[in-house]
Amino acid sequence: MSVIVESVDLKGYLIDIKNGKESSFRAFYDYYYPRFYRIAHYYVKKDHLAEEVVLDVFSKLWQNRKKLPEIKNFRNYGFTMVKNQAINYLNRNKVDLHEIDEYAESKMIEYVEPEKIYLGRELARELEKAICKLPPKCQLIFRMVREDGLKYKEVAETLDISLKAVENQLSIAMKRIKPVLETYVQGKSRRLKPGSMHDTILSLLFCL
């Protein structure tokens, strides 16, 4: 299945979808499903409810496919759509929205971007293990920034939290993931000087 590259191929996919090409919509669905699911799960808390929200969003996208190529920033548009659909679901079912901040332990989708392969399969596996051990809310925010490419402000708006909260959660994530990178660097290159090791770790973090 083709991988959609946000800045290059997405426009072409949206045009194909507008014209009713189901294979392009399937590729589009496969690419965005895990991203949409994470947002939906943040709000509704349960797997089957998150799935329902996401499927409703994709159904609406297909129904309104003629307008998709006109959207300038589909990523933000899609995430906002998922958020609104989830909140609408909570309102319809009279769920207390204040519970959103009390994010319960949940199983998050394990997802490793294809471009991480160049870091080495071993490192990618260790990083994924470290990411999956992060607190749920911390993990979600980390993935939204590092995997989905959202800016801090966009994450804050999508999750209805403060910019400071996003920064704090990312700081926690970095502190917990850094030891994994340190172990990897030390194991692969024992000749690195202390300063160069620090630079290498930072460069790996920015490549996540």
Disulfide bonds with the S-S distance in Angstrom:
none
